[in-house]
Amino acid sequence: MKFNDGYWLDKEQYIIETPKEVYESVKEKDENNNDSIKAYATYKEWNERGDTLNVGNTTMKITSPMDDVIGVRLTHFDIDDNNPKYDLVYANKVNSIVNIDNGEVDGQGAGTKPGNANLTSGNLSVDIPLHDTFRMSFKFKNKKGEINEITASELNAQGSIDDLSTGSMYPGSVSGAQMSFQDAISSGMKLNRPKHFMREMLNIDIDTKIYGTGERFTPFVKNGQSVDIINKDGGTGSEQSYKNIPFYLACKPGSGNNEGIYYGVFVNHSQPVSFEFASENVQRVQFSTEGEHLEYYVIAGNSAKDVLGKFNKLTGGGTLPPAWTFGLWLSTSFTTDYSEKTVMKFINGMEERDLPLDVFHFDCFWMKGFEWSNFQWDKEAFPDPEGLLTRLHKKNLKICVWINPYIAQKSPLFKEGVKNNYFIKHEDGTPWQWDLWQAGNAYVDFTNPDAVNWYKEKLRALLKMGVDCFKTDFGERIPMHDVKFFDGSNPQGSHNFYTKLYNEAVYDVLKEEKGEKEAVVFARSATVGSQRMPIHWGGDNVSNYTSMADTLRGGLSFLVSGFNFWSHDIGGFEENTPADLYKRWTQFGLLSSHSRYHGNIQYRVPWLFDEEAVNVTRKFTKLKVHMMPYLYSQAKKAVELGIPLMRPMFLEFPNDPNTYNIDLQYMLGENLLVAPVFNKEGKVRFYLPKGEWTRLVMDEGMEKSIQSNGEWFEEKHSFMSLPLFVREGRNIEMDDSLKQASDFKES
């Protein structure tokens, strides 16, 4: 959200007040009994006692939840916004030290000698001058012992902002014009308070690149972009995102003997947050949110991996999915016609063609149309669901079924939900409904414990029938206006938070019925902490090469936002997929964290495309299954460290500046480089960092190894090959005896 008119002026509709100096600071204990700082910053310099009148303050609370992480809470008016709170995990012991020198003041309380407040957490520290020009500086001591300022909040960067287009700072506004309190009172005008925002702007250094904010399909490097953190169902071809995370990763690449600078900023608000990444002010990252306070955490480390790991742990850490989830998932597709006969034809066809399959997914129409969700099998298409699931289990398959958190008016569950107050309501107490997606959709209110238990019981019946996991679709179009939640929480904050409550309910019942090691969802929407409930997929992409590239870009952005695992619809979701695209996307999909064939109007079994598609599927599915010892060990390590399994190049090569803009290739684990092919002709341009790289697959006539000095290469590959390289001195553990991913067992 942009408040300024160029570099010097504010937009006319905004009144922006900013801290000019900190006049007092005290040492306190936080709720975890760690040392913290409370500081008071006034909106004008204090030179005499009269400067304490008719002026606002920002109260600053500085804390540390874990080493190398410093939290800042800026408060204007101390009003609870009633937003849902993310579950943050604080370290048992934090190496934090607070030192405060309040300087000296004259008889009127004005500063005569500057002081300083400092909090040091691990190797990260924050300094705030007292009785001097406002500035808040964050410094980090790297592994060489060098201390660098990584970012700072300068004078006039913070803001307490009123939007006069929505009211006035004072009672009795007329078209936004200000009127004195006395005149307003004497005229009998009513208070018309405007919307209020809190803002922070943090410096970014030369050559610093910004990443993250969740799954974004815009350019991978976020510099120059405006990003609003609000979950929306907008597909993969727009600036909207299903998975919004108010976190950015800032990297200044290292080179040679010079250490890079790496830090992240997490804005701890469930309500929408607006970011301006070197856009409104090209030297800064700005973030703001509506309300009277703003809370954020600066997270520093010796590498981007280090920063991501700390953020991942702060927000709950990740969860290792079961081995079978890493194999191939096959879907019925969405609007295609399917029944038990179709399903068995697909599954038997995969078996007959020696195509390893681990999971079969039933999409929406396993239930009757107009009744989603009713959690009942359509008996016309599936007359014996229990028997069908038993037969599929005998083929060593896991079963996934589609669900969402909305209940259509025609569903038998609708009246039950209305009667028991299980749905989100309008402010007048009637159920919040609309006709988008299903006629008369109502929304399950997961802030109501009884509604959660009701929803879980419907799923529990399916699990007892033989279902193994759920595709938790939707959860983004949650109303924010004229809406009331059971727990009274602010609808602005409940919007993004909804996906956590929804997926948590599903994940919990899976743990209860299947055990913690077997619980897994296949989720589209996400928020902070959702990495605890894997897996997530990229949503509704389009069947063309551009969308395939956008999908990868969005996945990498998501994975540097605190998540470990990610998947996507192989072949694209919308439209029909040409055979060449299907084969290229198959390579990419089976060299991703998780792999699923899915579509909208077209079946995605390979023999419906051409015989070569069958061969490509067989080769790359078997390759992934045989790589399970490597993949699973890397997945386990990724969860332990809090980093993604599938990762952008710069995470592995931090001292190679060439890797920081690359978003069309990636590392799968720490040893394997993948460069998907994004065209029918098989032409591909890719970058190999310095060292020797050995091919894992190749066309006839290609050299097995390439010695690179940090170079770009251009090649042409058949559909049976792509640039897939093992890093110098590394190994890819294989087991050619495995028939399915589920066969893998840790030794």
Summary of the structure (lengths in Angstrom):
residues: 747
radius of gyration: 27.6
end to end distance: 52.5
largest distance: 91.2
contacts: 2658
relative contact order: 0.10
helix: 24%
strand: 30%
